[in-house]
Amino acid sequence: MKTGIIVLGKNSASTGEQKVVAECCRYLTEHGHRNVYPAFHFGEPRSDRVLKRMFLEEGIDTFCVLPMAVAEGNLTIWNMPKRIGLPDNSGSWTMIGKHDVAIRFATALGYSGYLASAIADRLGAPSDDTGVIVFAHGSKLSLSEKTAGRYASYLSDCGWKVSCAFSETGPVTLAEAAEKLSSDGCARLLILPFFLSPGGKSYRDAIEELDATGKEYVLTPPISEYREFLEITEHKVPEDW
């Protein structure tokens, strides 16, 4: 058995996603992990080609695939696994030619109390006139909404006034969440982008819609810029790989 790790981004056309994948590969390599390769679902290097090349050129037959995603959705549950020969993200074997190869497809980031605590620490003490918006992309599946909701609930328990918002699929837009918090007495807004790479079209559109309201807000760093994100990602890799 020879093991390898694939850090799997969504689209290599996004320079932001390229940076996240590259940083994760660098972190894993610097922490002693072997045979770490970048790949993307769309664009190059494409995931299925990377997997095949690792097998044919390096003899790697046991893979850990780390999807760069905040929450589970169609992409991580079905589309990404299907591209590399799995029926879904619970599959564990595929064939390359006549050979079986083992694949451990990791989960998306999801909810982590460790990360939630780090976010709360960075925000500092809650203020009566400041509201927090947990701002996520959203998904046709409910998992994205539930993940954002759990982080919001944690911050609420810390004493913050909190609302969730979604850029593409979800019950509340960013502008609507801002209006709700304003009506609750929040003159200042802190936006937590639950994106690994902010800047896509739906993200930009949501920010522009918020800007049009004239409300004051501060954009905090995206989740990918937290050291804890890299630590959590590393812990999805089996020991000694």
Beta strands, then each sheet from edge to edge (+ up, - down):
strand 1: 3-11
strand 2: 36-42
strand 3: 62-67
strand 4: 93-96
strand 5: 99-105
strand 6: 130-138
strand 7: 161-169
strand 8: 188-194
strand 9: 217-219
sheet 1: 2+ 1+ 3+ 5+ 4-
sheet 2: 7+ 6+ 8+ 9+
end
